[in-house]
Structure formats: structure tokens, C-alpha cells
Amino acid sequence: MPPPRQVRADAVRNREKIIAAAREQITRLGPDTAMDTIAAAAGVAVGTLYRHFPTKADLVDAIVEEHLEIMVTEVEAAAARARAGAEAWPQLQELARRFVADAARDQAIKAAAQALGSQASGPLEARVYAAGEELVAAAKAAGHLRPDASAADFALLIATAPADQPAAARQRWLDLFLSGLAAAPGLTAARVPGAVPSPAATPGLAAAPSPAATPGLAAEPSPRTTPSRDGGFT
């Protein structure tokens, strides 16, 4: 049997350029962005684009898959920090903030995924969910999270985020949602030992942009057609 054919380095680079350009152009121009426009932004021929992605649905699927891979990395890294002794509740809050920022940034991607019927990667979603449950269990064991909380609550948080609202309104909504999940009223980042206070929770503290809010994923964590367990592109 002949050895498996290796993908050429230039083909890998072209694929990466196409995905990056598609994410940028759809975010900037909307879900109806033409494939010709994406190819031009990527600096490749239209034929090259179609060799990698025969349909626009295939291309949007690749963007969603990349987003989920970053979510997996971030949530599993947070779970590893919690196992090493870090507080789990601040980790959950920071992930929620970053993924809500992703939802706001990626509204056009979500619309394109919905219109084209894109499907999330089941195995990646399962990994996000498993690591999220580990963080939730650790936060509950520490007495920071209400006993009936689950990873599904954080999926709901991200899937229902008011992505079309201004940043200040999203932050207010997030603070209220997280306060409702806390074991005691007001037990958000500003009151958890070792946690970084959120700008909305600390008077005079200016808001800093989340890394996930800068184009070029997270996140975040982020949305597609219907709410999924991890709140990604669903």
C-alpha cells in the first residue's frame, strides 16, 4: 500500500489564509459575502478557494471548527489550572466574559452558519462541555457556585447573550447572570479571593478589551444556529 499522501505546505498556508480572510470579510461585510471577495482578500485564485472549500457551507464549517478548537484549548487550560489549585469560579467568569465578547464579534458568522445549516463538531463540543463540568464541580466544592448549577447554565448564558447590545449593556447583563449563578448574592469576581475584579464591579476601573474580542479566535465561545451545550457557534 502506498504511503499516505502528505499535504503540501503551500496548500496548508492557503487553507489558513482562506479561513482567516473568510472570518474577517464575513465579520466586516455580513453573511452574504461572496466567495470571490473572500478569495481576493486571501490573495488566492477563486479556483484555489473552491479546491479547499467546494461550497460556502464548507468554508463556514471550517471557521466554526476553528472557533471550537480555540474554545477547547481555553476551557481545558482553565480546568487544568483549577486542578493545580487555582480557584475555579474566577476561571468560569473569565471564560464567560471572553465568550460573550466572541458572540458580539461573530454575529455575522453566526448568521452565515444559520443560513447555510452548518453543524458544530460533536467531539469538540463534548470536550468543552466535559471541561466546563469539571470547573463547575470545583467551583461548587469551593462554595462559590450554587449547588444546582451546571455547565448547561454557562452554555445558556453564552447562547442567550445580548450580542447586538453595546459593550456596557452586555457587561451589565453578564454581571447579573453570573451573580445569579453564585452561591451567595454578589459573589462575583470582585469578591472571590485572588480574582480579578470586572470593570463593572469596581468603580473607577476602566474596561479593558478582552483578547477574544480582537479579530484573528475565541471564542468565543463562540454561536451558530441553536443553543448547544457549550454555547459555541450554535
Kinemage of the C-alpha trace (Angstrom):
@kinemage 1
@onewidth
@group {chain A} dominant
@subgroup {mainchain}
@vectorlist {calphas} color= white
{ca met a 1} P 0.000 0.000 0.000
{ca pro a 2} L 1.459 3.405 -0.920
{ca pro a 3} L 2.212 5.797 1.950
{ca pro a 4} L -0.482 8.388 2.732
{ca arg a 5} L -0.180 11.492 0.615
{ca gln a 6} L 1.226 14.446 2.531
{ca val a 7} L -0.448 17.830 2.252
{ca arg a 8} L 1.908 20.386 0.723
{ca ala a 9} L 2.983 23.265 2.944
{ca asp a 10} L 1.685 25.844 0.488
{ca ala a 11} L -1.721 24.136 0.454
{ca val a 12} L -1.847 24.331 4.259
{ca arg a 13} L -0.909 28.012 4.139
{ca asn a 14} L -3.558 28.721 1.506
{ca arg a 15} L -6.222 26.995 3.593
{ca glu a 16} L -5.272 29.031 6.656
{ca lys a 17} L -5.299 32.269 4.643
{ca ile a 18} L -8.719 31.483 3.208
{ca ile a 19} L -10.240 30.755 6.630
{ca ala a 20} L -8.747 33.917 8.133
{ca ala a 21} L -9.942 36.037 5.207
{ca ala a 22} L -13.413 34.492 5.317
{ca arg a 23} L -13.744 35.227 9.025
{ca glu a 24} L -12.613 38.817 8.513
{ca gln a 25} L -14.714 39.520 5.423
{ca ile a 26} L -17.915 37.926 6.743
{ca thr a 27} L -17.498 39.805 10.026
{ca arg a 28} L -16.972 43.069 8.132
{ca leu a 29} L -19.400 42.683 5.228
{ca gly a 30} L -22.009 40.276 6.544
{ca pro a 31} L -23.112 36.681 5.953
{ca asp a 32} L -23.778 37.191 2.230
{ca thr a 33} L -20.125 37.965 1.438
{ca ala a 34} L -19.244 36.498 -1.965
{ca met a 35} L -16.667 33.748 -2.347
{ca asp a 36} L -14.860 35.901 -4.948
{ca thr a 37} L -14.431 38.627 -2.316
{ca ile a 38} L -13.042 36.126 0.169
{ca ala a 39} L -10.592 34.721 -2.397
{ca ala a 40} L -9.348 38.212 -3.253
{ca ala a 41} L -8.869 39.066 0.435
{ca ala a 42} L -6.944 35.816 0.938
{ca gly a 43} L -4.725 36.505 -2.055
{ca val a 44} L -5.617 33.237 -3.799
{ca ala a 45} L -7.369 32.340 -7.034
{ca val a 46} L -11.067 31.544 -6.848
{ca gly a 47} L -10.274 28.040 -8.107
{ca thr a 48} L -7.874 27.549 -5.184
{ca leu a 49} L -10.596 28.560 -2.755
{ca tyr a 50} L -13.054 26.082 -4.264
{ca arg a 51} L -10.493 23.271 -4.219
{ca his a 52} L -10.246 23.686 -0.451
{ca phe a 53} L -13.908 24.519 0.164
{ca pro a 54} L -16.300 23.357 -2.582
{ca thr a 55} L -19.199 25.259 -1.011
{ca lys a 56} L -19.615 28.270 1.227
{ca ala a 57} L -21.125 25.965 3.853
{ca asp a 58} L -17.845 24.015 3.908
{ca leu a 59} L -15.948 27.261 4.467
{ca val a 60} L -18.210 28.437 7.281
{ca asp a 61} L -17.961 24.975 8.874
{ca ala a 62} L -14.174 25.392 8.902
{ca ile a 63} L -14.482 28.782 10.642
{ca val a 64} L -16.782 27.272 13.261
{ca glu a 65} L -14.465 24.300 13.741
{ca glu a 66} L -11.524 26.633 14.319
{ca his a 67} L -13.571 28.577 16.866
{ca leu a 68} L -14.479 25.400 18.731
{ca glu a 69} L -10.849 24.263 18.769
{ca ile a 70} L -9.873 27.508 20.485
{ca met a 71} L -12.733 27.107 22.962
{ca val a 72} L -11.492 23.600 23.770
{ca thr a 73} L -7.973 24.893 24.379
{ca glu a 74} L -9.164 27.704 26.651
{ca val a 75} L -11.651 25.682 28.718
{ca glu a 76} L -9.339 22.704 29.141
{ca ala a 77} L -6.492 25.036 30.172
{ca ala a 78} L -8.778 26.629 32.781
{ca ala a 79} L -9.727 23.194 34.091
{ca ala a 80} L -6.031 22.270 34.339
{ca arg a 81} L -5.338 25.446 36.343
{ca ala a 82} L -8.182 24.549 38.686
{ca arg a 83} L -6.743 21.065 39.191
{ca ala a 84} L -3.418 22.710 40.042
{ca gly a 85} L -5.058 24.735 42.805
{ca ala a 86} L -6.433 27.878 41.150
{ca glu a 87} L -9.951 28.986 42.078
{ca ala a 88} L -12.435 27.617 39.552
{ca trp a 89} L -15.118 30.323 39.878
{ca pro a 90} L -12.924 33.181 38.596
{ca gln a 91} L -11.874 30.923 35.701
{ca leu a 92} L -15.523 30.350 34.780
{ca gln a 93} L -16.289 34.064 34.953
{ca glu a 94} L -13.356 34.995 32.735
{ca leu a 95} L -14.330 32.352 30.167
{ca ala a 96} L -17.898 33.654 30.171
{ca arg a 97} L -16.696 37.219 29.560
{ca arg a 98} L -14.438 36.180 26.710
{ca phe a 99} L -17.058 34.005 25.018
{ca val a 100} L -19.745 36.676 25.306
{ca ala a 101} L -17.304 39.090 23.643
{ca asp a 102} L -16.847 36.489 20.884
{ca ala a 103} L -20.617 36.262 20.437
{ca ala a 104} L -20.786 40.016 19.887
{ca arg a 105} L -17.900 39.970 17.413
{ca asp a 106} L -19.110 36.939 15.467
{ca gln a 107} L -22.763 37.810 14.839
{ca ala a 108} L -22.282 37.691 11.046
{ca ile a 109} L -20.540 34.301 11.284
{ca lys a 110} L -23.460 33.000 13.327
{ca ala a 111} L -25.918 34.308 10.743
{ca ala a 112} L -23.973 32.659 7.917
{ca ala a 113} L -23.800 29.368 9.808
{ca gln a 114} L -27.535 29.508 10.457
{ca ala a 115} L -28.384 30.314 6.856
{ca leu a 116} L -26.150 27.540 5.500
{ca gly a 117} L -27.130 24.914 8.062
{ca ser a 118} L -23.610 24.484 9.413
{ca gln a 119} L -23.148 21.886 12.119
{ca ala a 120} L -20.840 22.053 15.140
{ca ser a 121} L -18.232 19.362 15.716
{ca gly a 122} L -19.685 16.898 18.223
{ca pro a 123} L -16.357 15.693 19.648
{ca leu a 124} L -15.113 19.251 20.203
{ca glu a 125} L -18.379 20.284 21.846
{ca ala a 126} L -18.151 17.247 24.120
{ca arg a 127} L -14.644 18.240 25.233
{ca val a 128} L -15.713 21.808 26.006
{ca tyr a 129} L -18.675 20.515 27.976
{ca ala a 130} L -16.613 17.978 29.957
{ca ala a 131} L -14.005 20.575 30.957
{ca gly a 132} L -16.785 23.022 31.824
{ca glu a 133} L -18.431 20.468 34.101
{ca glu a 134} L -15.084 19.922 35.828
{ca leu a 135} L -14.784 23.657 36.500
{ca val a 136} L -18.380 23.858 37.729
{ca ala a 137} L -17.852 20.916 40.102
{ca ala a 138} L -14.710 22.541 41.525
{ca ala a 139} L -16.472 25.899 41.991
{ca lys a 140} L -19.366 24.200 43.779
{ca ala a 141} L -16.982 22.250 46.014
{ca ala a 142} L -15.312 25.543 47.000
{ca gly a 143} L -18.695 27.025 47.914
{ca his a 144} L -18.572 29.699 45.206
{ca leu a 145} L -21.278 28.359 42.878
{ca arg a 146} L -24.860 27.466 43.704
{ca pro a 147} L -25.396 23.704 44.215
{ca asp a 148} L -27.788 23.257 41.284
{ca ala a 149} L -25.520 24.948 38.720
{ca ser a 150} L -24.177 23.007 35.732
{ca ala a 151} L -22.180 23.553 32.559
{ca ala a 152} L -25.511 23.802 30.739
{ca asp a 153} L -26.177 27.062 32.597
{ca phe a 154} L -23.000 28.567 31.131
{ca ala a 155} L -23.989 27.298 27.680
{ca leu a 156} L -27.316 29.076 28.137
{ca leu a 157} L -25.509 32.218 29.297
{ca ile a 158} L -23.418 32.385 26.137
{ca ala a 159} L -26.166 31.291 23.736
{ca thr a 160} L -28.579 33.969 25.007
{ca ala a 161} L -26.051 36.805 25.375
{ca pro a 162} L -27.336 40.173 24.049
{ca ala a 163} L -24.668 40.218 21.347
{ca asp a 164} L -26.254 43.135 19.496
{ca gln a 165} L -26.145 45.456 22.510
{ca pro a 166} L -23.370 47.938 23.427
{ca ala a 167} L -20.443 46.640 25.472
{ca ala a 168} L -21.653 48.310 28.682
{ca ala a 169} L -25.073 46.673 28.376
{ca arg a 170} L -23.502 43.254 27.712
{ca gln a 171} L -21.275 43.659 30.754
{ca arg a 172} L -24.240 44.601 32.952
{ca trp a 173} L -26.224 41.606 31.678
{ca leu a 174} L -23.261 39.292 32.281
{ca asp a 175} L -22.700 40.567 35.821
{ca leu a 176} L -26.370 39.969 36.656
{ca phe a 177} L -26.327 36.465 35.147
{ca leu a 178} L -23.125 35.491 36.979
{ca ser a 179} L -24.451 36.897 40.236
{ca gly a 180} L -27.459 34.607 39.841
{ca leu a 181} L -25.170 31.580 39.473
{ca ala a 182} L -23.056 32.482 42.511
{ca ala a 183} L -23.574 30.660 45.809
{ca ala a 184} L -24.313 33.982 47.533
{ca pro a 185} L -25.671 37.235 46.045
{ca gly a 186} L -22.863 39.426 44.755
{ca leu a 187} L -20.238 36.658 44.801
{ca thr a 188} L -18.662 37.674 41.523
{ca ala a 189} L -15.015 38.206 40.630
{ca ala a 190} L -14.577 41.216 42.908
{ca arg a 191} L -15.420 39.077 45.963
{ca val a 192} L -13.637 35.820 45.160
{ca pro a 193} L -10.153 35.579 46.720
{ca gly a 194} L -7.439 36.017 44.111
{ca ala a 195} L -9.853 37.001 41.360
{ca val a 196} L -9.534 39.979 39.033
{ca pro a 197} L -12.492 42.368 39.513
{ca ser a 198} L -14.611 43.084 36.466
{ca pro a 199} L -14.691 46.716 35.282
{ca ala a 200} L -18.420 46.907 36.005
{ca ala a 201} L -17.927 45.655 39.568
{ca thr a 202} L -15.255 48.148 40.556
{ca pro a 203} L -15.987 51.888 40.453
{ca gly a 204} L -13.362 53.829 38.542
{ca leu a 205} L -11.833 50.753 36.914
{ca ala a 206} L -11.786 51.334 33.163
{ca ala a 207} L -12.834 48.454 30.967
{ca ala a 208} L -10.072 46.744 29.008
{ca pro a 209} L -10.845 44.905 25.765
{ca ser a 210} L -10.873 41.122 26.009
{ca pro a 211} L -8.236 39.294 23.932
{ca ala a 212} L -11.064 37.251 22.443
{ca ala a 213} L -12.727 40.461 21.219
{ca thr a 214} L -9.868 41.105 18.800
{ca pro a 215} L -10.433 39.562 15.348
{ca gly a 216} L -7.944 36.957 14.402
{ca leu a 217} P -10.354 33.016 17.791
{ca ala a 218} L -12.172 32.527 20.744
{ca ala a 219} L -14.075 32.424 21.297
{ca glu a 220} L -15.724 32.990 21.653
{ca pro a 221} L -17.488 30.694 22.990
{ca ser a 222} L -18.406 31.326 20.250
{ca pro a 223} L -22.530 30.918 18.406
{ca arg a 224} L -24.214 29.250 15.439
{ca thr a 225} L -27.770 28.146 14.818
{ca thr a 226} L -29.239 26.720 18.036
{ca pro a 227} L -28.049 26.742 21.669
{ca ser a 228} L -25.580 23.917 22.256
{ca arg a 229} L -24.180 22.573 25.480
{ca asp a 230} L -21.040 24.679 25.301
{ca gly a 231} L -22.584 27.809 23.829
{ca gly a 232} L -20.246 27.844 20.836
{ca phe a 233} L -21.380 28.625 17.305
{ca thr a 234} L -24.839 27.207 17.915
